[in-house]
């Protein structure tokens, strides 16, 4: 029996007889030859069937197989300089594991986005989506490796929370037995802070939920976020950690996926090669001045949030991600520490170039008990819901800082994808809850 191998490893088997198992992506015929394009999830390869090597029934069937039929093909691996992977399979035997129905919805033609999203479970099989899924996998592993190698402890935060991090207007509310209301988490940050006081350096990594009624290309209602939190770290240390993380992730993805990014996604990787620390750092005040200089008619003024269009304009002034820090205090959530003047929050945003916007948001946390209580009241949040969080300030409070990095926006930036809906296997948006 020929050994079963994966297409990604085919170069190691030149001249050997192997078995490939996968799905029919395409086929064509040239009289005595059939050319079956087989994909197995790790790659795609052309399998050549010569009439003289098969019985008449099998050879005829090979010319009528429907797209996505599951096949097992055995043959000899041969070099082929015309092949994108440099090899092809000279098939000697074929087994049809299951023949696909003839009406495969995603044929070899153009489809609209809505149709593709309705058939996302099948769209994932395309070469483009396979590469994006692979990059996402690498991003997640690179993030974990980055923190694991630096002595961080992964702490899993709950998905159900009793209170909001930033107010309840963008939370999904759910009934929770006899305890009343609960909310799907919008951030694991508060729990990350508790963990940092236990282990020093912690990170939370999981899905988060935002009920924002937003239809922009940068927003999902369910997305994944990694949130490190470090005791005894200030804003300067936070900015350094953020840029080191992004630099590591970009290097890792380029090392593993450079060819696919260029050949399949048509990504200009030179735009990514510049993403090496240190990143430019500008204050919010400087950002507003730059925006007004670049676009004198802009309506933005001090105290306004820097929106998507402004983020794009600002980020494109640099050849790599840029860090904006020291925001007007009123712009940030109650837990942000303020500077000595009280006018600015010690926050940071990392903006990716090419219109991908904010991929990291964070800052230094308020460590003083009395100040934090007042901030919670000012935000009109129930103080009693934060009793456990306030305990962190009552028992051994220290300066600490952290941030959140959105996986989907990061993948979009790395892959050069216009909309984040392609960066997660099954996107959840305002208008989509299936498949």
N, C-alpha and C positions, 0 to 999 in steps of 0.2 A: 504494500500500500504506500502510495506517495504521501509524504508528510504534508499536513495542512500548514500553510504559511500565510502571512498577511502581506498585502501589496507593499506596505511601507518598508518591508524587509526584503523585497524581491532581489535587490542587488547582491545579496549574500548567496544566492542560489543559481547563479549563471551556469548554464549547462546541465542543471539537475532537473529531475522530474519532480514536480510539486503539485499540490492540489490547492486551488483557490476557491473560496466560497464567498458569494456576495450577491449583488443584484444587478440586473441588466439596465445600464444607463442609456445605451444606444446600440444600434446595429445597422450594418449595411452589408450588401452582398455583391460579389463580383464573379458570377458564374460558379466556378469550382471552389471559390473561397468565400467564407463568411467571416465578418469582422465583428466580434461582440465586445462592446466596451463594458467592462465589469468594474463595479465599485464595491468595496468591502468596509467602508467607514474609515480606513486608514489611507486610502488612495484609490486611484483608478488606473486600469491597464487595458490595453487591447489584447484580446485573445483571438488568434487566427485558427479557423477550422478549415482543413483541406478535405475535400470530398472523398479522396481516396482513403482517408483514415477513419471514416465513419460508415455505418450502415445507412442505407438510403433513407429509412424512416427518421433516424436521429438527425441526419444532415438536413433533411427537409424541415423538420420541426424547428431547428435552430434558426431558420430563415423566417419563421412566423411567430416567434416569441414576443410577447407584449412587454413593453417597458415596465421595469420593476419586478419582473419575474425573478425568483430566487434560484440561483444556479450553483452547481459545484462543477468546476472544470479542472481536469488534470492534464498536464502537459509539461513540455520542456521550456525552461526560461532561456530566452535568447536576447542578445544585445540588439538594439535597434536605435540608431542615432536620430531617427525621425520622431521617436517617442518623447513626450515631455519628461518621462521618468527614465528614459534610456533603455527600456526593456519591453519586451512583449512576451506573450505565452503562446507557444505553438501547441495547440490543444490536441489531445489524443482521445479524450473521453469527456462526456458531458452528462450530468445528471440534473434533471429539472426537479428541484426541491418543491417548488410550488409555482404555478403559472399565474401571473397577475391578470386581473380582469382587463379587458381591452379599453376601458374608458378611464384610464389614469388621468386625473384632472389637470396635472401639471405637465403637459406635453412640451415639446420643443417649440415653444412660441412665447410671445410676450404676454404678461398678465399684469393687471392692475394691482396696486398695493392691497386694497381691500380684499380682493380675491385671494391673494397670496396669504394674507393674515387669516382668512377664513379656513385656509388649508395649511396652516402653519405646521401641523403634524406631518405633512408630506413635504412641505417646502424645506424643512430641515435637511432633507436628503440631498439637496443641491450642493454642488462643490463650493459655492460661495458661503452658504450657511455652515457647511462643515468646517471651513477654515475659521469662521467667526467663533463657532463653538470651541474650536481648538485653542484660539487665542484667549478666549474667556477662561478656559481651563488653566492655561499657563499663567494668566494674570492672578487667578485665585491662589495657585500654588506658589507663585513668586511672592505674593503678599504674606502668606503663611510662613514661607521660608525666611523672609526678611525679619519678621518679628521673632520667630522661633530661634533664629541664630543670634539674636541680640538679647536673649534672656527674658522675653516677654512670656506671660502666661495667658493662654486662651481661656476666657471666661464667657460662658454662654448666658446671655441675658434673656429674660422672659419675653415672649411675644405678647402676652396680656399684661397690661399695666394699669394701675389704679388712677394715674394722673398723667398729664401731658408734660412734655419737656418745654414746649413753646406755645402753650395755649391749646384749647380744644377745637379750634375752628377747622383744623385740617386733620382731624383724627377720625378713624372709623370706630364708631361706638357699638358695643355688643352687650347684650344682657349676660350677667354672670351669676347664675344661680340665685341664692338669697342675699348675695353681697351687693346687689345693685348693678351699677354700670362698670364696665371695663373698657379698655381701649386697645386696639392693635397698636403696637409700639411704633413710634415715629423715629426712635433712636434708642440705642442701648447705652447712651453716654452716662446717665446717672448711675446705672449699675456698674459701668466701667470704672467710675470714680470710686465706688465702694470697693471694688476689686483692687484698685491701685493702692488703697490704704492697707490692703492685706498682703499683696505680693510685690508692691513697688512699681512694677511695669506690667500692665495688663492690656489685652485687646479683646474687643467684642467683634464677632463676625457673623452676620446673619441677615435675614430679610427684614426690611422695614416698610412701613406703610404710610402713605400720605394721601389724605382725601382732598387734595387741592383740585379745584375745577380748572385744570390747565390742560390745554391741548397742544402745547409746544413740542418741538422735536426733542427737547431735553428732559421731558417729564414722563414718569410712569407712576402708577398708584402703588405698585409693589416693586421694590428694587433691593439690591444687596449693598450693604455698607460695612466697611471695616472701620472700627473706632478704637484707636489706641488711647490710653490714658496713663500718664506717668507722674508719680509723686515727686515732689521737689524739682519740677521742671517749670520754667517760665516761658514767656512768649517767644523769646529768642531760640530756646531749645526746641520749642514746638515747630517753629519755622524750619529749623535745620532737619528735624526728623521727617517733616513732610516732604521736603525736597529730596532727601536721601531715599525715601520710599519710592517716590515717582521715578527717580533716576534708576533705581534697581529694577523696577517693573519694566520700564522701557528697554533697558539693556537685555533683560531676560527674554522678552518677546522678540526683539530683533535677532537675538542669537538663535532662537528656535524656529521663527516663522518668517524670516526675511524673504525667502523665495516665494512663499505663498502670498505674503502681503503684496508683493510686486506683481506676480503673474496672475493671481486669481482676483485679488481685490483692487489691483491697479493703484496701490498706495504709494505715494511719494515718500519713501522712507528717509530721504535726506531731511525732511521736516522733523522726523523723530530723533535723528542722530544728534541734534542740537540740545536735546532735553537732558543735559548733564548739569549737576549742581556745580557752583551755586547759582540759584535763580535770581533774577532781578527782584528787588524789594522796593516797593513804593508805598507811602501812606495813602489813606483814603483821600486826604486833602490834595496830595500830589496827583492822584488819579483824576479827581474832579478838574483840576487845573489842566491836565493833559487833554481831557475830553473837550473842554471848552476851547482850548487852543486849536485842536484838530478839527472841531466842528463848532464854530462860533454861534451858530443858530440853535445849538442843542438846548432843550428846555431844562436839562438837569441842573440842579442847584445843590448846594451843601445841605446834607441831611437826607437827600433822596437815595433810595436804593439804586445800586448800579445794575440796570436791567440787562437783558440778553444782548440787545444791540450795542449797548455801551461796553459790555464785557468783550464783545468781539472786536470793537474798535480799539479798545485799550490793549487787549492781548496781542493784536496784530502789530503793535508797535515794537514787539520784541521777537526774537528768534527762538525763544523757548518759553516754557511756562513762567508766569510772573506772579509774585506774591504781593497781595494788597493787605495792609494791616492798619491797625488803629482806626476803627470806625466810630462814628458818632454813637455815643452810649445808647441813645434811644432806639437805634436800629437793631440792637442785639438783645438776645434773650436774658432773662433775669440772672442767670448763673454766670455771666461773663464778668470778670474782674475789670475794674476801671483804672485808668491811670491816676496819677496824683492830683490832677486837676478835676477829675470827675467828669470831664467832657468826652473822653474817648474810652471805648471798650477795647480791651487787649485781645482783639480778634484777628483772625487771618483768613483770607480766601486765596486759593491757588487757582489761577485762570489758565486754562490751556489755550494755545494759539489756534488759528484756523477756524474760529467760531465755535469751539467746543465748550467754552464757558467754564463755570466753576466746577472743578473736580474734587476739591478739598475745601472744607469749611471747618473752622475750629478756633481755639484760642485758650487763654489762661482762665481758670475758673476762680470765682470768688470763694476765698477760704474763711472769711470772717462770718461767724454765726449771726450776729445782730444785723449786719449789713444784708445778709442773704434773706433773713426773715422779712426785712422791709422790702426787699426787691420782689419777693413772692407776693406780698400784699399789694405792692404797686402794680403788679401784673394782673391783679384781681384773680389770683389762683388760690385754692384752699390750702392754707398753711398745714392743716392736719394731714393732708395727703402726702406731704413731704417730710413727715416726722422722722422717718428713717434716714432720709437724705440729710436732714439737718443734724442728725447724730454724728455724721462724718465730720462736722465742724465742732461738735461738742467734745469729741474724744480724739485728741491728737491731730487736729487739723494742720495741714501743711500746704504751701503753695503747690499747685499742680496744674497740668495742662493736657490737652489732647485735641483730636480732630476726627472728622469723619471723611472717608474717601468713598465716593460712589463708584461701584464696579462698572455699572452700565455706561456711564459717561466716560470712564477711563477706557473701556473697550472701544467705544465709538471713536474716541480720539486716536487710539492706536491703529484701528482698522480704517480710519477715514470714512466712517459711515455717517450719513446725514442724520438719521433718526435713531434714537436709542431702542426703538421697538425690535430691531434686528439683533441687539446685543444680549438678549435674554431669551432662553428657549421658548417660553410662552408668555408674551407680554400681557400685562394688565394695565389698561388705560380707562379713562372715563367711559369710553364707548365699547370696551371689549372685555368680556369675561369668559370667552371660549375661543379656541378649544382649550 
